[in-house]
Amino acid sequence: MYKSVFLNNIYEVMLTRRYAKRTIEAYIYWIKRYIIYNDKQHPSDMGNREVEFFLSYLSNTENVAPGTQSIALNALAFLYKELLKKPLSLKLNFKKSARQPKLPIVLTKPETALLLQSIASPYWLIANLLYGSGLRLMEAVRLRIQDIDLDYMSVLVWQGKGGKNRRVTLAEEIVGPIKLQIDVCKQYFELDKNNPDYQGVWLPFALSKKYPMAEKEFGWHYLFPSSRLSTDPYNNVIRRHHIDETALQKSVKKAAKSANIDKNVTCHTLRHSFATHLLQRGADIRTVQEQLGHTDIRTTQIYTHVIQAGANGVRSPLSDL
């Protein structure tokens, strides 16, 4: 996996403890950066002082976001506590990053409609969920079939950012396409059931222990499955994972270019647009906060600034000349 035996060891330990793939990749990335920053000294020969200097460097020189600096700290705390058995001090003294968050890129309603029309199959439906339900990218690609509640026209999001669960709205305009997508899932499911090597869909460790038969139940399978089977790195069994999120990201970028939208459009732009358009339509900010799954309402209030900055808010003195 990695050229370094040390990094491979970290990978194996985190894999055994069932850390998420993205977490493993992020931790190893920052541990490697830390080692390179310190002229490739072994971490066991370093400690609090070197960690403080590195974290301060990320803030002072690289101007990373607070969340990025926090991930780097978590990676190094894991390294010293779990692998080297030399826990870092709880009172590390380093320059905390205070970079201002980026203002959200928001599409107008006509731009949103044009973008969605320009997204090709098989990514059209999932892009409509990003905008229609305000989902984050990984929340959408990780949806299970049973997370779609057609009776109450909602989508269940489990273990979103911060480990929170929530129920969000489902646009009735995409109910038909969702039913067709479930039919596609049934075709894959029937195909996989007849494959003697197939061991079911991946489930988090706690769920797989609690519901030992769930991995082969239809409802637990992904709503947007990959077209190919793959090997589970945890135990080398054959499973069908969800679609690759990078393919969706590329499709959205390509659609924005095709639609001549001169903005830096990403998948998250659809979530920003969902929130802004709800507020423009008169939705209460608390409702928008619940839909987005924000813990702090101040995070949601950034969308009110988008609205108030333009014609719906402060009148420019230029207009009085």
C-alpha positions as CSV (number, residue, x, y, z in Angstrom):
1,M,0.0,0.0,0.0
2,Y,2.7,2.5,1.1
3,K,6.4,2.5,0.5
4,S,7.0,3.1,4.2
5,V,6.8,0.1,6.5
6,F,5.8,2.5,9.3
7,L,2.9,4.0,7.4
8,N,1.8,0.5,6.3
9,N,1.7,-0.4,10.0
10,I,-0.5,2.6,10.8
11,Y,-2.8,1.5,7.9
12,E,-3.1,-2.0,9.2
13,V,-3.9,-0.9,12.7
14,M,-6.6,1.5,11.6
15,L,-8.0,-1.0,9.2
16,T,-8.2,-3.6,12.0
17,R,-10.0,-1.1,14.2
18,R,-12.5,-0.5,11.4
19,Y,-11.8,3.2,10.8
20,A,-13.5,4.7,7.8
21,K,-11.4,4.6,4.6
22,R,-11.4,8.4,4.3
23,T,-10.3,8.8,8.0
24,I,-7.4,6.3,7.4
25,E,-6.3,8.2,4.2
26,A,-6.5,11.6,6.0
27,Y,-4.6,10.5,9.1
28,I,-1.8,8.9,7.1
29,Y,-1.6,12.0,4.9
30,W,-1.0,14.3,7.9
31,I,1.3,11.9,9.7
32,K,3.4,11.7,6.5
33,R,3.4,15.5,6.3
34,Y,4.5,15.8,9.9
35,I,7.4,13.4,9.3
36,I,8.5,15.3,6.2
37,Y,8.3,18.6,7.9
38,N,10.7,17.3,10.6
39,D,13.3,16.2,8.1
40,K,12.0,12.6,8.2
41,Q,12.8,12.0,11.8
42,H,10.9,9.1,13.3
43,P,7.9,10.2,15.4
44,S,9.1,8.2,18.3
45,D,12.1,10.6,18.6
46,M,9.8,13.6,18.7
47,G,6.9,14.7,20.8
48,N,4.9,17.7,22.0
49,R,7.4,20.4,20.9
50,E,7.6,19.1,17.3
51,V,3.8,18.7,17.1
52,E,3.3,22.3,18.3
53,F,5.7,23.7,15.7
54,F,4.1,21.7,13.0
55,L,0.5,22.8,13.8
56,S,1.7,26.4,14.1
57,Y,3.4,26.1,10.7
58,L,0.1,25.0,9.2
59,S,-1.6,28.1,10.6
60,N,1.1,30.7,10.0
61,T,2.6,29.5,6.7
62,E,0.0,27.4,5.0
63,N,-3.1,29.3,6.3
64,V,-5.1,26.1,6.6
65,A,-8.7,26.2,7.7
66,P,-9.5,25.5,11.4
67,G,-11.1,22.1,10.4
68,T,-8.0,21.1,8.5
69,Q,-5.7,21.9,11.4
70,S,-8.0,19.9,13.7
71,I,-7.8,16.9,11.5
72,A,-4.0,17.1,11.5
73,L,-4.0,17.3,15.3
74,N,-6.4,14.3,15.6
75,A,-4.1,12.3,13.3
76,L,-1.0,13.1,15.4
77,A,-2.9,12.5,18.7
78,F,-3.9,9.0,17.4
79,L,-0.3,8.3,16.3
80,Y,1.2,9.1,19.7
81,K,-1.5,7.6,21.9
82,E,-2.5,4.4,20.0
83,L,0.7,3.4,18.2
84,L,3.6,4.9,20.0
85,K,2.0,4.8,23.5
86,K,3.3,8.3,24.2
87,P,0.1,10.5,24.5
88,L,0.5,14.1,23.6
89,S,-0.1,16.8,26.3
90,L,-3.6,18.0,26.6
91,K,-2.2,21.6,26.8
92,L,-0.4,21.9,23.5
93,N,0.7,25.4,22.8
94,F,0.3,26.2,19.1
95,K,-1.1,29.0,16.9
96,K,-4.7,28.0,16.2
97,S,-5.9,28.6,12.6
98,A,-8.4,31.4,12.4
99,R,-8.9,31.6,8.6
100,Q,-12.3,33.0,7.7
101,P,-14.7,30.5,6.2
102,K,-15.4,30.9,2.5
103,L,-18.6,32.5,1.5
104,P,-20.9,29.9,-0.1
105,I,-21.3,29.8,-3.9
106,V,-25.0,29.9,-4.6
107,L,-26.8,29.4,-7.9
108,T,-29.9,31.3,-9.0
109,K,-33.0,29.1,-9.5
110,P,-32.7,29.3,-13.3
111,E,-29.0,28.3,-13.1
112,T,-29.9,25.4,-10.8
113,A,-32.6,24.2,-13.3
114,L,-30.1,24.5,-16.2
115,L,-27.4,22.7,-14.3
116,L,-29.6,19.8,-13.3
117,Q,-30.9,19.5,-16.9
118,S,-27.3,19.3,-18.1
119,I,-26.2,16.4,-15.8
120,A,-26.2,13.1,-17.6
121,S,-27.5,9.7,-16.4
122,P,-26.7,8.0,-14.1
123,Y,-25.9,11.0,-11.9
124,W,-29.0,13.1,-12.6
125,L,-31.0,11.6,-9.8
126,I,-28.4,11.9,-7.1
127,A,-27.7,15.5,-8.1
128,N,-31.4,16.2,-7.7
129,L,-31.2,14.7,-4.2
130,L,-28.3,17.0,-3.4
131,Y,-30.4,20.0,-4.3
132,G,-33.9,18.8,-3.5
133,S,-33.0,17.5,0.0
134,G,-29.9,19.6,0.8
135,L,-27.7,16.5,1.2
136,R,-24.0,16.5,1.5
137,L,-22.1,14.5,-1.1
138,M,-21.3,11.5,1.0
139,E,-24.7,11.5,2.6
140,A,-26.2,11.0,-0.8
141,V,-23.9,8.3,-2.2
142,R,-24.2,6.3,1.1
143,L,-28.0,6.2,1.1
144,R,-29.5,2.8,1.6
145,I,-32.7,1.7,-0.1
146,Q,-34.6,1.7,3.2
147,D,-33.6,5.3,3.8
148,I,-36.2,6.5,1.3
149,D,-39.5,6.9,3.0
150,L,-42.1,7.4,0.3
151,D,-45.0,7.3,2.8
152,Y,-43.8,10.4,4.6
153,M,-42.0,11.9,1.6
154,S,-38.6,12.1,3.3
155,V,-35.1,10.9,3.3
156,L,-33.4,9.4,6.4
157,V,-29.8,10.5,6.9
158,W,-27.9,8.3,9.4
159,Q,-24.6,9.3,10.9
160,G,-24.2,12.5,9.0
161,K,-21.5,15.1,9.9
162,G,-20.9,15.0,13.6
163,G,-22.6,11.6,13.9
164,K,-26.0,13.1,13.7
165,N,-29.2,11.5,12.3
166,R,-31.9,13.6,10.7
167,R,-35.0,13.3,8.4
168,V,-35.1,15.7,5.4
169,T,-37.7,16.5,2.7
170,L,-38.1,14.5,-0.5
171,A,-39.3,16.3,-3.6
172,E,-42.3,14.6,-5.1
173,E,-40.9,15.3,-8.6
174,I,-38.3,12.6,-8.2
175,V,-40.5,9.9,-6.7
176,G,-40.9,8.2,-10.1
177,P,-37.1,8.2,-10.9
178,I,-36.4,6.9,-7.4
179,K,-38.8,4.0,-7.9
180,L,-37.0,3.2,-11.2
181,Q,-33.7,3.4,-9.4
182,I,-34.9,0.9,-6.8
183,D,-35.9,-1.4,-9.6
184,V,-32.3,-1.1,-10.9
185,C,-31.1,-2.1,-7.4
186,K,-33.4,-5.1,-7.4
187,Q,-31.7,-6.3,-10.6
188,Y,-28.3,-6.1,-9.1
189,F,-29.6,-7.7,-5.9
190,E,-31.0,-10.7,-7.8
191,L,-27.8,-11.0,-9.7
192,D,-25.6,-10.9,-6.6
193,K,-27.8,-13.4,-4.7
194,N,-27.0,-16.0,-7.3
195,N,-23.2,-15.4,-7.0
196,P,-21.7,-17.9,-4.5
197,D,-18.8,-15.5,-3.8
198,Y,-21.1,-12.5,-2.8
199,Q,-21.1,-11.8,0.9
200,G,-23.6,-9.0,1.1
201,V,-23.4,-5.2,1.4
202,W,-21.0,-3.6,3.8
203,L,-22.3,-2.5,7.2
204,P,-20.7,-0.6,10.1
205,F,-19.2,-3.1,12.6
206,A,-21.7,-2.4,15.3
207,L,-24.7,-2.9,12.9
208,S,-23.2,-6.1,11.4
209,K,-23.0,-7.5,15.0
210,K,-26.5,-6.4,15.9
211,Y,-28.1,-7.5,12.7
212,P,-26.0,-10.5,11.4
213,M,-28.4,-11.2,8.5
214,A,-28.9,-7.6,7.4
215,E,-25.9,-7.5,5.0
216,K,-27.9,-9.8,2.6
217,E,-31.3,-8.0,3.0
218,F,-32.4,-5.8,0.1
219,G,-33.3,-2.7,2.2
220,W,-29.7,-2.4,3.5
221,H,-28.2,-2.3,0.0
222,Y,-27.1,1.0,-1.4
223,L,-29.5,3.1,-3.4
224,F,-26.8,4.0,-5.8
225,P,-24.7,0.8,-6.2
226,S,-21.5,0.5,-8.1
227,S,-21.8,-1.3,-11.4
228,R,-18.9,-3.6,-10.3
229,L,-18.3,-5.9,-7.4
230,S,-15.3,-5.1,-5.2
231,T,-13.2,-6.7,-2.4
232,D,-13.8,-5.5,1.1
233,P,-10.4,-4.4,2.5
234,Y,-11.4,-5.4,6.0
235,N,-11.9,-9.1,5.4
236,N,-11.3,-9.6,1.6
237,V,-14.8,-10.7,0.9
238,I,-16.8,-9.8,-2.3
239,R,-19.3,-7.0,-1.9
240,R,-21.1,-4.3,-4.0
241,H,-20.2,-0.8,-2.8
242,H,-21.9,2.5,-3.6
243,I,-20.9,4.6,-6.7
244,D,-17.6,6.4,-6.7
245,E,-18.3,10.0,-5.5
246,T,-15.5,11.4,-7.7
247,A,-17.5,10.4,-10.8
248,L,-20.4,12.5,-9.6
249,Q,-18.2,15.4,-8.8
250,K,-16.7,15.3,-12.3
251,S,-20.2,15.1,-13.8
252,V,-21.4,18.2,-11.9
253,K,-18.3,20.1,-13.0
254,K,-18.8,19.1,-16.6
255,A,-22.5,20.0,-16.5
256,A,-21.7,23.5,-15.2
257,K,-19.3,24.0,-18.0
258,S,-21.8,22.7,-20.5
259,A,-24.5,25.1,-19.2
260,N,-22.0,28.0,-19.3
261,I,-22.5,28.8,-15.6
262,D,-19.6,31.1,-14.8
263,K,-19.3,30.1,-11.1
264,N,-17.1,27.6,-9.2
265,V,-19.8,24.9,-9.1
266,T,-19.3,21.8,-7.0
267,C,-21.7,19.2,-5.5
268,H,-21.8,21.3,-2.3
269,T,-23.0,24.3,-4.3
270,L,-26.3,22.4,-4.7
271,R,-26.6,22.1,-0.9
272,H,-25.8,25.9,-0.5
273,S,-28.5,26.6,-3.2
274,F,-31.0,24.4,-1.4
275,A,-30.6,26.4,1.8
276,T,-30.6,29.8,0.2
277,H,-33.7,29.1,-2.0
278,L,-35.6,27.8,1.1
279,L,-34.9,31.0,2.9
280,Q,-35.9,33.1,-0.1
281,R,-39.2,31.2,-0.2
282,G,-39.9,32.3,3.4
283,A,-38.8,29.2,5.3
284,D,-37.9,29.7,9.0
285,I,-34.2,29.6,9.7
286,R,-34.7,26.9,12.4
287,T,-36.4,24.7,9.7
288,V,-33.4,25.2,7.4
289,Q,-31.0,24.4,10.2
290,E,-32.8,21.1,10.9
291,Q,-32.9,20.2,7.2
292,L,-29.1,20.8,6.9
293,G,-28.2,19.1,10.1
294,H,-26.3,22.1,11.6
295,T,-25.6,21.9,15.3
296,D,-25.1,25.7,15.6
297,I,-27.6,28.1,14.0
298,R,-24.8,30.5,13.3
299,T,-23.6,28.1,10.6
300,T,-27.0,28.4,9.0
301,Q,-27.1,32.1,9.3
302,I,-24.4,32.5,6.6
303,Y,-27.2,31.9,4.0
304,T,-29.2,34.9,5.3
305,H,-26.1,37.0,4.5
306,V,-26.2,35.8,0.9
307,I,-29.8,37.1,0.6
308,Q,-29.3,40.3,2.6
309,A,-26.2,41.3,0.7
310,G,-28.2,41.8,-2.6
311,A,-31.4,43.4,-3.7
312,N,-33.4,41.8,-0.8
313,G,-31.2,43.5,1.8
314,V,-29.1,46.6,2.0
315,R,-29.8,49.3,-0.7
316,S,-26.6,50.6,-2.2
317,P,-26.1,54.4,-2.0
318,L,-25.2,54.3,-5.7
319,S,-28.9,53.7,-6.4
320,D,-29.7,57.1,-4.9
321,L,-27.5,59.1,-7.2
